[in-house]
């Protein structure tokens, strides 16, 4: 049987939360899990689900040195950085 140990709980981004104040949304906290007796780690991203005025799912991954775009929008199938996310949320609002 596979056993996982939670290494780290990922907290929601405060800047994204400020932007989402005017929307109807839910948050699912992310986790980094380690599969015991191996060196494998699994990352479950923090998920922001915007329900109104449109449906949008934003996944936030923990940033590493290689990638500077920690956000992924499921509906648009692309990666974004924080500034690009801000622009998209402003466009949706209008």
N, C-alpha and C positions, 0 to 999 in steps of 0.2 A: 504494500500500500504506500502511495506517495504521501510524504509529510512535508508541509510547508511551514516555514517560520517567517513571520512578518518582521522585516528588518527596519522598515521606515514607513510611517504614515505620511502621505503627501497632503499638505494643507492647501486650501484654495488661495489663489492669487488675490491679494487685496485690491490691486488696481482693476482687475477684471470685475470684482464684486462691486466696486464703485460705479463702473460703467453699466452694470446690470440692474442697478437700483430701480430704473424705470420700466423694467421688463418683468414678465411673469416667468420665473425660472426655477429650476431645482439643481442641486449639486450632489454629486456622488464623489466622495473623497477617494483619492488614489492610494495605492500601496506598492511597496517594493517587497517582494517575497523571495525567499531563498529555499530552494529544494534541498532538504537535508541529505547529507552524504554525497553531495555533488557540488560542483562549482557554478550551477545554473541559477540565474536570477530572473524573475519575471516581474515586469512593470505593468501595473494596472493604472492607467492615467486618471487624473482628476477630470471629471466630466461635468460640463456646464450644459444643461439642456434648457434652451430658451423655448418657451411655449407660446408666447404672445409678444408682439404682433405677428411673428412668423415662427416657424419651427426651424430651429438651428441647434446642432450639437457640436460643441467645441470640446476637444480633448486636449489637456495640457500634460505634456510629458516632462519628466525631469531633464534639464538641459545638461548636455555634456560638452566637451570642448570642441567637438566637430560640428555640431549643429547649432545654428543661432536662431532656429525657428522652432520653438517648443510647442506651438499650437497647431492643431489639425482640425479642420472643419469637415465633418463627415459628409454633409450634403454637397459641398463644393469639391471634395476630394483633393485638397491641397493643404500645404503647410504654410504657416504664417508666423510673423513675429508680433510682438505686443502692439507696435504702432499700426500695423496692418489690421489687426483685430479691432483696434479702436476705430479706425476708418470704416470698417464694415459695419460695426454696431451703430455708428452715427448715421450711415446710409439707410440702415434698416429702420431706424427710428423716424426718419423723415418720410 
